[in-house]
Amino acid sequence: MSEIFPDLTAYRLDEAMNILKKMKVNYSLQKTAPPSGRGDSGRHLSPSFYRVLKQTEIGDNIIELIIAADCSVESRRSKV
């Protein structure tokens, strides 16, 4: 991976997006979920409910972020 991209692994998606916007780096998102069916269950959640699992450089000044719903956030939200 090019040195211009910071390591965003484990960042909340909203934080990662802010960093990339400030750096003027383009990105694409790919959602994933565990086979057990946990995760966001197809719902649209705020970027603060996702975490970056992996990032891959896919072109000049473009990275792909693999994201998943943060289950710890989901469990806290359901208790409220």
N, C-alpha and C positions, 0 to 999 in steps of 0.2 A: 504494500500500500504506500502511496506517495506520502512524503513527510508533511505535505501541506494539510492533511486531514488529521485532526486530533482523534484519539481513541475515545469513542463515545459509548463503548460497551458498558451496560448497566445504568446508563443515564436514563432519567425519565424522558419520554419522547419530547415533551414541550421544551425541556432544557436543551436537548440535542438540536431541535429545530432552531431555537434561538441562536445557538452557537454557529450553526451552519449559515443562517441568514446573515449574521454579522460578518462572517467570512466570505459571503457571496458565493457559497458552494451550493450547487444544485443537488437534489437528492430525490430518490424514489423510495416508497415504502412497500414492504411486503409483510402482511400479517401472518402469524402462525399461532397454533394452539396445540397443546398436548393431545395425544390420541385419546386420552380419557374423557375428552369433551369439556374439560374445565377451560376456563379462559373467558373470553368476552361473549361467547355463544352467539356470534354474529351481530351483536348489537353495536351501535356506534357509541364509542366512549370518547371522552375528552382526551387529548394527547397526554394529560397528566396521569391517566390511568394505564399507560403503556410504558414498557421498558425496552431499550435497545438490547437485542441479544447478540447481534453480529452486524458488521458493516463490511461492504465489499466495494472496491473501486470498480465502476463499470464504464468509465469513460473519462475524458478530460474534464476535470472539475465537476464530476458527478459521482456520487456514492449511493449505494443501495443500503437501506437500513432494514434489517429483519427485526420485527417488533412482536411483542406478545403482551396481552393484558397482564398487569401486575396483580396476581392473585391475592397478595397481602392487602392491597388497596381494596379489592373487591370484597374480601371478607370483612374488613372494617366498615365499608359502606353498607353492607347488608345488616350489620348490627345496629346501625343508627336508626 
